Amino acid sequence: IYQLSALPIGPPPRYAIGMQIDMLWKGIGLGLAIAAPVGPVGILCIRRTLVQGRRHGLATGLGAALADGLYASIAALGIGVLASILLEQERWLNLAGGVLLAALGVSVLLSRPPATASPEPAGAVGGALGSGFLLTLSNPMTILSFATLIASAGEAGREVGIASSALFVAGIVTGSALWWVLLTSAVSLV
């Protein structure tokens, strides 16, 4: 009861709003830092942009951004049980991701590049989004990356409200999506 009576009533103090905006900017920076290293999803995004067009490449990247957001919410909100389950199942998730990458590699190896770009069916963009999401999700080490970056940003051990955590995760998704927009735009110019 004492703790409830100590809660402030009314609008948040001015510094609290500044802290929340600060969390958004930190999230954007961390989202860019996580997405920028070129890995399998980056290569797939570049390939799809070159072969199928910017829309497919961007859909692949946005799928990765959504997976980053899921993992960031697990790390930022401190859902330790779910994080530990994912880390315990790391071998199976890595195996599933490896099989998916191998299947994509075989399909690329066996396909002939089209002489001209043909319009893809509408579902193909959804498939690109889903494959980017699943490939990124198949790497549970991303949770550790987010936990490390959150700790280095000074957020670990500090009591943060739900609104600040939500803004932080929204910033991470925004930063990651921004990277994929920049990457696909640059590749499509080539």
Buried (B, 14 or more C-beta within 10 A) or exposed (E): EEEEEEEEEEEEEEEBEEBBEBBBEBBBBBBBBBBEEEEBBBEBBBBBBBBBBBBBBBBBBBBBBBBBBBBBBBBBBEBEEEBEEBEEEBEEBBEBBEEBBEEBEEEEEEEEEEEEEEEBEEEBBEBBBBBBBBBBBBBBEBBBBBBEBBEEBEBEEEEBEEBBBBBBBBBBBBBBBBBBBBBBEEBBEE
